[in-house]
Amino acid sequence: MVGEFVVFCIEDPVRYQLLYQRVIPDWEPSPETYALAVGAG
């Protein structure tokens, strides 16, 4: 799975940034939203 994730990150860096990096400075998700994200993972 790790190899597939690395390939995904390399092939689509914009999507990777949107999903896994904070592209908006100083933005923090609400505790409720963060809990949903953690639960989905």
C-alpha positions as CSV (number, residue, x, y, z in Angstrom):
1,M,0.0,0.0,0.0
2,V,2.8,2.4,0.7
3,G,4.2,2.0,-2.8
4,E,0.7,2.8,-4.2
5,F,0.5,5.9,-2.0
6,V,3.9,7.2,-3.1
7,V,2.9,6.7,-6.8
8,F,-0.3,8.6,-6.2
9,C,1.6,11.5,-4.6
10,I,4.1,11.6,-7.4
11,E,1.6,11.3,-10.2
12,D,-0.8,14.0,-8.9
13,P,1.0,16.4,-6.6
14,V,-1.8,19.0,-6.7
15,R,-4.3,16.5,-5.4
16,Y,-1.8,15.3,-2.8
17,Q,-1.3,18.9,-1.6
18,L,-5.0,19.5,-1.3
19,L,-5.6,16.3,0.6
20,Y,-2.6,16.1,2.9
21,Q,-1.0,19.5,3.2
22,R,-2.3,22.8,4.7
23,V,-2.4,25.0,1.7
24,I,-4.1,27.8,3.5
25,P,-1.8,29.4,6.1
26,D,-3.0,29.2,9.7
27,W,-6.1,27.3,8.8
28,E,-7.2,24.7,11.3
29,P,-10.2,22.4,10.9
30,S,-12.9,22.5,13.6
31,P,-12.7,19.7,16.2
32,E,-15.8,18.1,14.8
33,T,-14.5,18.1,11.2
34,Y,-11.1,16.7,12.3
35,A,-12.8,13.9,14.3
36,L,-14.6,12.9,11.1
37,A,-11.4,12.9,9.2
38,V,-9.7,10.8,11.8
39,G,-12.6,8.3,11.9
40,A,-12.5,7.9,8.2
41,G,-8.9,7.0,8.1
